[in-house]
Amino acid sequence: MRLENLRRDELLETLWRLGERGDLTLGALRDNDPSGECERNLHDFSNTGVLVISGEGITLTAMGQERARQIIRRHRLAERLVADALGLSPKETESAACEFEHILAPELEESICILLGHPRTCPHGSPIPEGACCLESKRTTSSAVMTLRDMNVGEAAKVVMVNTANQERMEKLLALGVSPGVTVKVLQKSPVLVIEIGHSQIAMEPLMGGSVNVWRRPES
């Protein structure tokens, strides 16, 4: 990737994050990067059609928003991948994701999203922008998906998504081995939810089971 494009993408990523906080201003940008590099890049790219500066306010154009959305999506999918596949903690995922996001081709990005079960949040709990594969998945599989808590005793299904913004709950479920792709079987629903993964039996609060989405029937 050319250095100029890398600088632009890093700036757009920062601006997207500030926008999520509802503070897309020059003041917030300075507070976020005391070195002043982001502000210098901001002015460098102000005439490229990706952003507009008006006083203290910063606005991403439609082109800038779409580019920033793609960058954030790749970054947070990369974080989710290294957390789920390698077992890294949220603190450890950031540097790995920064390297990984810049080499993800669009077709690979979609494959990773499908593999992970179209996750909604990164390991830090921030939302992952949806891709075309996510929208297609909603149209074709919504009727075939339920939560782990809603399964019947004796029923087996494949986990497609761990769906929670609660970081502690997310980490606990992953530590228990409940991650996209594994097949689970419900052994008991009350007073606690007991599931079977491989040869292991796991007990958890029913509330946690509500954060796990599964296929109604395991894939062959």
C-alpha positions as CSV (number, residue, x, y, z in Angstrom):
1,M,0.0,0.0,0.0
2,R,1.3,3.5,-0.9
3,L,2.3,5.6,2.1
4,E,-0.2,8.3,1.0
5,N,-3.0,5.8,1.0
6,L,-1.9,4.4,4.4
7,R,-1.9,7.9,5.9
8,R,-5.4,8.6,4.5
9,D,-6.8,5.3,5.7
10,E,-5.4,5.8,9.2
11,L,-6.9,9.3,9.3
12,L,-10.3,8.0,8.1
13,E,-10.2,5.3,10.8
14,T,-9.6,7.9,13.5
15,L,-12.3,10.2,12.2
16,W,-14.8,7.2,12.2
17,R,-14.0,6.5,15.8
18,L,-14.5,10.1,16.8
19,G,-17.8,10.1,14.9
20,E,-18.9,7.0,16.9
21,R,-18.2,9.1,20.1
22,G,-20.3,12.0,18.6
23,D,-17.3,14.3,18.7
24,L,-16.1,14.7,15.1
25,T,-14.3,18.0,15.7
26,L,-10.8,19.5,15.4
27,G,-10.6,19.8,19.1
28,A,-11.3,16.1,19.6
29,L,-8.8,15.2,16.9
30,R,-6.1,17.2,18.7
31,D,-6.9,15.5,22.0
32,N,-6.8,12.1,20.3
33,D,-3.4,12.8,18.7
34,P,-1.3,15.4,20.5
35,S,1.5,14.9,18.0
36,G,-0.5,16.8,15.5
37,E,0.1,14.3,12.7
38,C,-3.6,13.5,12.2
39,E,-4.4,17.2,11.9
40,R,-1.7,17.7,9.3
41,N,-3.1,14.7,7.4
42,L,-6.6,16.2,7.7
43,H,-5.6,19.3,5.9
44,D,-3.6,17.4,3.3
45,F,-6.7,15.3,2.4
46,S,-9.3,18.1,2.8
47,N,-9.3,18.6,-1.0
48,T,-9.5,15.0,-2.1
49,G,-13.3,14.6,-1.7
50,V,-13.3,12.4,1.4
51,L,-13.9,15.1,4.1
52,V,-15.0,18.7,4.6
53,I,-13.7,21.1,7.3
54,S,-16.1,23.8,8.5
55,G,-14.8,25.8,11.4
56,E,-14.2,23.3,14.2
57,G,-16.4,20.7,12.6
58,I,-15.3,17.8,10.4
59,T,-17.7,16.0,8.0
60,L,-16.9,12.9,6.1
61,T,-18.4,12.9,2.6
62,A,-20.3,9.9,1.2
63,M,-17.1,8.7,-0.4
64,G,-15.1,9.2,2.9
65,Q,-17.8,7.5,5.0
66,E,-17.8,4.5,2.7
67,R,-14.0,4.2,2.7
68,A,-13.9,4.6,6.5
69,R,-16.6,2.0,7.0
70,Q,-14.6,-0.5,4.9
71,I,-11.4,0.2,6.9
72,I,-13.2,-0.1,10.3
73,R,-14.9,-3.3,9.1
74,R,-11.6,-4.9,8.1
75,H,-9.9,-3.8,11.3
76,R,-12.6,-5.1,13.6
77,L,-13.0,-8.4,11.7
78,A,-9.3,-8.9,12.0
79,E,-9.5,-8.2,15.8
80,R,-12.3,-10.7,16.0
81,L,-10.4,-13.3,14.0
82,V,-7.2,-13.1,16.1
83,A,-9.2,-13.1,19.3
84,D,-11.4,-16.1,18.4
85,A,-8.9,-18.2,16.5
86,L,-5.7,-17.4,18.5
87,G,-7.2,-16.8,21.9
88,L,-5.6,-13.4,22.2
89,S,-7.0,-10.9,24.8
90,P,-8.7,-7.7,23.6
91,K,-5.5,-5.7,24.5
92,E,-3.4,-8.0,22.4
93,T,-5.6,-7.9,19.3
94,E,-5.0,-4.2,18.4
95,S,-1.5,-4.4,17.0
96,A,-2.1,-7.7,15.1
97,A,-5.3,-6.2,13.6
98,C,-3.5,-3.1,12.5
99,E,-1.1,-5.2,10.4
100,F,-3.8,-7.6,9.2
101,E,-6.4,-5.1,8.0
102,H,-4.2,-3.6,5.3
103,I,-3.7,-6.9,3.5
104,L,-7.3,-8.2,3.6
105,A,-8.7,-8.5,0.1
106,P,-12.4,-7.9,-0.2
107,E,-13.1,-11.6,-1.0
108,L,-11.0,-12.7,2.0
109,E,-12.7,-10.2,4.3
110,E,-16.1,-11.7,3.3
111,S,-14.9,-15.3,3.9
112,I,-13.6,-14.4,7.3
113,C,-16.9,-12.7,8.2
114,I,-18.8,-15.8,7.1
115,L,-16.4,-18.1,9.0
116,L,-16.9,-16.1,12.2
117,G,-20.6,-16.1,11.9
118,H,-21.1,-12.5,10.9
119,P,-20.0,-11.1,14.3
120,R,-21.6,-7.8,15.3
121,T,-18.9,-6.5,17.6
122,C,-15.1,-6.6,17.9
123,P,-13.4,-7.9,21.1
124,H,-13.7,-4.4,22.6
125,G,-17.4,-4.3,22.1
126,S,-17.4,-1.8,19.2
127,P,-19.8,-2.5,16.4
128,I,-18.6,-4.1,13.2
129,P,-20.2,-2.5,10.1
130,E,-22.2,-5.0,8.1
131,G,-21.1,-6.2,4.7
132,A,-23.1,-7.6,1.8
133,C,-22.5,-11.1,3.2
134,C,-24.2,-10.1,6.5
135,L,-27.2,-8.7,4.8
136,E,-27.5,-11.8,2.6
137,S,-27.2,-14.0,5.7
138,K,-30.0,-12.1,7.4
139,R,-32.3,-12.7,4.4
140,T,-31.5,-16.4,3.9
141,T,-30.9,-17.7,7.4
142,S,-32.9,-15.7,9.9
143,S,-35.6,-18.3,10.2
144,A,-33.0,-21.0,10.8
145,V,-31.3,-19.3,13.7
146,M,-32.2,-19.3,17.4
147,T,-30.4,-18.6,20.6
148,L,-28.7,-21.4,22.6
149,R,-31.2,-20.6,25.4
150,D,-34.1,-21.4,23.2
151,M,-32.9,-24.8,22.1
152,N,-34.7,-28.0,23.3
153,V,-33.0,-30.5,25.7
154,G,-31.3,-33.1,23.5
155,E,-31.0,-30.8,20.5
156,A,-27.7,-30.2,18.8
157,A,-26.8,-27.1,16.7
158,K,-23.8,-25.3,15.4
159,V,-22.8,-21.9,16.9
160,V,-22.8,-19.1,14.3
161,M,-22.4,-16.0,16.4
162,V,-21.5,-14.9,19.9
163,N,-23.7,-11.8,20.0
164,T,-23.1,-9.6,23.0
165,A,-21.6,-6.1,23.7
166,N,-20.8,-7.3,27.2
167,Q,-17.0,-7.8,27.1
168,E,-16.9,-9.9,30.3
169,R,-19.6,-12.2,29.0
170,M,-17.9,-12.5,25.6
171,E,-14.6,-13.4,27.1
172,K,-16.2,-16.0,29.4
173,L,-18.1,-17.7,26.6
174,L,-15.0,-17.9,24.5
175,A,-13.0,-19.2,27.4
176,L,-15.6,-21.9,27.8
177,G,-15.1,-22.9,24.2
178,V,-18.3,-21.4,22.9
179,S,-17.2,-19.9,19.6
180,P,-18.5,-19.8,16.0
181,G,-18.2,-23.1,14.3
182,V,-18.4,-25.5,17.3
183,T,-21.4,-27.9,17.7
184,V,-23.2,-27.8,21.0
185,K,-25.8,-30.0,22.5
186,V,-28.2,-29.0,25.2
187,L,-28.3,-31.4,28.2
188,Q,-30.3,-29.3,30.7
189,K,-32.1,-25.9,30.7
190,S,-33.0,-25.4,34.4
191,P,-32.0,-24.3,36.9
192,V,-28.8,-23.7,34.9
193,L,-28.1,-24.2,31.2
194,V,-25.9,-27.3,30.7
195,I,-24.4,-27.9,27.2
196,E,-22.0,-30.4,25.7
197,I,-19.1,-29.5,23.5
198,G,-17.1,-32.5,22.3
199,H,-16.6,-34.6,25.5
200,S,-17.0,-31.6,27.8
201,Q,-20.1,-30.6,29.8
202,I,-20.4,-26.9,30.5
203,A,-22.8,-25.1,32.9
204,M,-23.8,-21.5,32.5
205,E,-26.5,-19.0,33.4
206,P,-29.4,-19.1,30.9
207,L,-28.8,-15.3,30.3
208,M,-25.4,-16.2,28.8
209,G,-27.1,-18.7,26.5
210,G,-29.2,-15.9,25.1
211,S,-26.0,-14.3,23.7
212,V,-25.2,-17.3,21.5
213,N,-26.8,-17.7,18.1
214,V,-27.0,-21.2,16.6
215,W,-28.3,-23.0,13.6
216,R,-31.5,-25.0,14.3
217,R,-29.7,-28.0,12.7
218,P,-26.0,-28.7,12.6
219,E,-24.4,-28.3,9.2
220,S,-23.1,-31.6,7.6
